[in-house]
Amino acid sequence: MSKSLDYENLNENVKKCQYAVRGELYLRASELQKEGKKIIFTNVGNPHALGQKPLTFPRQVVALCQAPFLLDDPNVGLLFPADAITKAKHYLSLTSGGLGAYSDSRGLPGVRKEVAEFIERRDGYPSDPELIFLTDGASKGVMQILQSIIRGAHDGILVPVPQYPLYSATISLLGGSLVPYYLEETANWGLDIGSLRQSVAQARSQGITVRAMVIINPGNPTGQCLSEANLKEILNFCYQNNVVLLGDEVYQQNIYQDERPFISSRKVLMDMGPPISKAVELVSFHTVSKGYWGECGQRGGYFEMTNISPKTVEEIYKVASISLSPNVPAQIFMGLMMNPPKPGDISYDQFNRESKGILESLRKRAHIMTDGFNSCRNVVCNFTEGAMYSFPQIRLPPKAIEAAKSAGKVPDVFYCLKLLEATGISTVPGSGFGQKEGYGFPSANHHLACGGGHARDHGQFQEIQRQIHGAVRGLPRVLENVRGEVVKQKKASAAVYCWDFYVTCCKNFITNYC
């Protein structure tokens, strides 16, 4: 007699749901880790797990909020700066009983006000705190909004490909239809509006109603920053097609070049003026997990709604109330991200030094990783303008592709598994982001994504990893050259040891499959 939770009796949408960032590669990496193998997880942007130090000031404030009895200690001023003490008292005054008490289901009103003030400073237009919901990370907010949009399989969501698999997984889970629109790799992962229109026309021919469009800016995993002109095209498209725009803007602090700064969808929408600025429905997402904060484990985020019907806002509030409250400590982190120390504050110099140091380090690594990829034969990688990832294209030799077929694996998955087992580096195959074999390039070309936003020696590990990805004839010479650079820069001995090991693994791959 079968049971309710036997696999064959599960909700079909649960079984359809796939999440490559924590999929086959991640599960295999976890198995190897349990067996004692050292694993470097580059499959997800998780800076603190790889050595990035937390910013001092927000941790001081939250520590005092978590242990408010410290505020009554006569020596508290010897342990914490005065502005951290003041901030902690401020945030505690916003709660109904400290961090252990539920907040409003939309989040603490005082923190939502700080978010609105941040948005106004950033965009130059007022923001309404009543249209801002604090969430347990941006992902939870995305799921809440998609849940409100998707009514069934006939409802389609336009999603960029390559795409962060949160979207494909959530759309499957909710029983909707993903409508892919393909980014142009040869145009630095740019968006072609003509291609977008073709995607919509094809979906409509299949009886699908396109109800929303997702943009990820800066891109994940592609790292591109959308220009103002591109954003205007997108907003015009949404206006013409009556489509709600979902702006995933969680990497807005992660910008590694000056030529194309981050511009929010909301600012461009407001700049365009009526009728578009009054008509296009927009939901924007942000988080404390990215930027120079990297507080992934805190699970703090928000979404802001623009031009959304008041009755719809009420319904979204109702559904949010089922979960009672977003986690309160994360709301404090969000408030601090929106309202950090200012010039003249006691903690400003340290905060400014720490945050600028992290961003400058990330910027340098973005250049190192791209240069490392492009120095290899048969490997091409667009420059990472923003976010935390590189998405190189690798031309695998025929023997490797045949070996993948024999193993019953997609070639990029096969390659990533071999890389993982040989080196301990966990990546994500391009197919996990929806990238199609042979789409816009020969079928021997494949992609994989790796997080590059990691600290100290791990940044060097990412460069090493890029070189390994070019597992082609002649690569050992390149590898040895980079090893010399590692030694010259006096990086950690562990990096040099791993480098020697990686060179051996790469040579083995070449021998077996090239």
C-alpha positions, 0 to 999 in steps of 0.5 A: 500500500503506497503512502501519501509521501511516497515519491510517486504520490508527490505533487508533480510540480515538486518533482518538476522543480529543479535548482541547479545551484544546489543540484547534482553538482552540489549534492556530489560536492557535499558527499565528497566533503563528508568523505573528507575532501576539501571542497571550494563551493563556488556554485553560490555567492556566499562570501562569508563562507569563504573568508570575507569578514563581516562589517564591524558596525552592523555586527556591533549594533545587532549584537547589542540588539540581541543582548540588550542587557549589555546596554545597561552595563556601565562598561558598555561604552568601553566595548562599543562605539557610541554611535553603535549604542545609539543605533541599537537603542533606536532599533530596539525602540522600533520593536514591540518587545525586542528582536524576539517579538514578531513584527508587522508582516510587512516588516518594522515600519521604522525600517521600511521608512529607512528603505524608502528614504534610501530609495529616494536618495538613490533615485531622486523620487519619493518612495512609500513605506506602505508599498515596501515589504521586508522579506527573509531574503530577496528570494522569499520576496520573488516567490511571494510575487510570483505566487500572486501572478501565476494562476496556472500553466497558461500564465507565462513569465519571461525569464532571461537565459542564462538565468538564476534558477530561482526563477525556473524552479519557482515557476515550476513549483507554482505550476506556471510556464517559463518563457525564455528570452535569450541574452546575446553573448557576443553583445556582452550578454545584451538584450535584443528587443526583437528576440524578446518579441519573438519569445512572446509571439511564440508563447502566445501561439502556444496559448500562454499569456505572458504576465511578467518579465524578469530582469536581473541587473547586474546579471546572474550568472552573466555579470552584465549591467543594463544601460539606461537605453536598454532599460527604457526599451524594456519598460516600453516593451512592458508598457506595450504588452501590459506586462509587470516588470520584476527587477532583481537588483540584488547586486546593485553594489557589485559594480566593477567598472565605471563606464556602466554604473547601476541604474535602477529600473524604478529611476528610469521608469520615473524619468520616462514620465507619464503615461509610462511612469504611471502605468507600468507595474514594477516590483523591485528586489534587494537584499543584505546578502550581496554587495559588500555586506555579503550577509547571506545567512541573515536572510534579509531583503525587501521588495518595493511595489510601483503602480500596483493596485491597492487591492492587490497590495492588500492581498499580498499583505494577507498572504504575507501574514500567513508567515506572521513576520519576516525575521527581525534581526535581518530587518535590522541588518536591512535598516543598517544597509539602507542607513549606514554610518555617515561622515562625522559619525564615530564609526564612519571611517572604519565602515568606509575603509572596510566597505571600500576595501571589499569592493576594491578587492572584488573589482580586482578579482573580476579583472583577474578572473576574466583575464585568466579565462581569456588567456586560455585557448578555446575559452572565452569569457565576457568581462564581469561588469557586476555581480559575483560570477563569471560565465565562461564559454569552453570548447570541449574536445570531441573525445570529452563530449563522447565520454559524456554521452557514454556516461549519460551526462550532458557535456557541461555537467560531465565536465563540472563533475570531473572538475569537482572530483579532481580538484574539489571545486564545485561549479554550476554547468551552463545548462543549469541556467537554461543555456542551450547547447548549440544556441548561438554557438557550435555544439562543442561549446559549453558554459559553466558558472563560478562565483568569483566574489570570495576573499583572500586566497580563494580569489586566487583559487578562482583564477586557478579554476578558470585556467583549469576550465580550458582543459585543452592542448597546450594548457599546461604551459599556461598553468605553469606560468600562472603558478609562477605568478602565484609564487611570485605574489607570495600567496598562501602555500595552500594555494601553491599546493593546490595549484600543483595538484590542479595542474596534474588533474588538468593534464590527466583530463587532457590525456583522457579526453583531448 
